[in-house]
Amino acid sequence: MHMQIPVLCGGSPAATDAILLEEGQNPPKQGYIARFALAKPGHFPGCFCCAPRGPAAAALGQLFRDRATGKAPYFNRLVVLASPAGEAAVRAALAEDVLTRARFKLKLDDVR
């Protein structure tokens, strides 16, 4: 049975969570951290020169590979710590990127 990894935007990560951290945000004291940056100024997310899949989707893909290969500790939940624009980029990746959508799922109770 395939289970998607739940994604929560904001909140306090537990020691067993993975964290997707936008550059410029304060890192938490615990949890495995993967980082992403929004597109360069003057560029749009996912433009050919910045990243074919967009920076959030690429970071999520790397995080999934790290979990699968043992580079990252096994985690059951992902917490996103990002600016509103960074959260929007992650939400867009979850909605629009086929690989990301197959692996991760935004928690339904994730409402701000």
Secondary structure, DSSP 4 states (H G I P E B T S, - for coil): ---PEEEEESS---TT-EEEEETTSPPPSSSEEEEE-PPPTTS-TT-TTT-SS-HHHHHHHHHHHHHHHTSS---S-EEEE--HHHHHHHHHHHHH-HHHHHHEEE-TT---
